[in-house]
Amino acid sequence: MNRMRIKNEPGLERDLQSNGIVNTNVDDYARFLKDKEKRNAEEQRLNTLEAELRDIKTLLLALLNKGQ
């Protein structure tokens, strides 16, 4: 794969075959992966909280209906 460095942009190169931009900065990539993992964990936590809230709501409605 032939690449050419992009002027005034350290860590970025242009792939001459596809004309795409490639980030060659390992630290940026590691930061991206860490941020992605954090977002996924937050999304999973939110999904769990929503499911638990639905369960609580269902139980409360069942208790209310049972009392009538």
KAJOBEL-V791058 format. One record per residue. RES is the residue in three letters. SS is DSSP state (@ for helix, = for strand, . for the rest). PHI is phi in radians with two decimals (NA if undefined). BURIAL is # if it has 16 or more other C-alpha atoms within 10 Angstrom, else .. Layout:
# KAJOBEL-V791058
res/ss/phi/burial
RES/SS/PHI/BURIAL
RES/SS/PHI/BURIAL
This chain:
# KAJOBEL-V791058
res/ss/phi/burial
MET/./NA/.
ASN/./-1.52/.
ARG/=/-2.28/#
MET/=/-2.29/.
ARG/=/-1.13/.
ILE/./-1.61/.
LYS/./-1.06/.
ASN/./1.11/.
GLU/./-2.32/.
PRO/./-1.14/.
GLY/./1.57/.
LEU/=/-2.05/#
GLU/=/-2.35/#
ARG/=/-1.77/#
ASP/=/-1.35/.
LEU/./-1.25/.
GLN/./-1.41/.
SER/./-1.72/.
ASN/./1.21/.
GLY/./-1.48/.
ILE/=/-1.70/.
VAL/=/-2.08/.
ASN/=/-1.56/.
THR/./-1.80/.
ASN/./-1.43/.
VAL/@/-1.13/.
ASP/@/-1.13/.
ASP/@/-1.09/.
TYR/@/-1.15/.
ALA/@/-1.09/.
ARG/@/-1.12/.
PHE/@/-1.04/.
LEU/@/-1.12/.
LYS/@/-1.13/.
ASP/@/-1.12/.
LYS/@/-1.13/.
GLU/@/-1.10/.
LYS/@/-1.13/.
ARG/@/-1.08/.
ASN/@/-1.12/.
ALA/@/-1.14/.
GLU/@/-1.14/.
GLU/@/-1.13/.
GLN/@/-1.10/.
ARG/@/-1.09/.
LEU/@/-1.09/.
ASN/@/-1.08/.
THR/@/-1.13/.
LEU/@/-1.09/.
GLU/@/-1.10/.
ALA/@/-1.12/.
GLU/@/-1.14/.
LEU/@/-1.13/.
ARG/@/-1.07/.
ASP/@/-1.08/.
ILE/@/-1.09/.
LYS/@/-1.09/.
THR/@/-1.07/.
LEU/@/-1.12/.
LEU/@/-1.11/.
LEU/@/-1.12/.
ALA/@/-1.13/.
LEU/@/-1.13/.
LEU/@/-1.12/.
ASN/@/-1.20/.
LYS/@/-1.20/.
GLY/@/-1.32/.
GLN/./-1.48/.
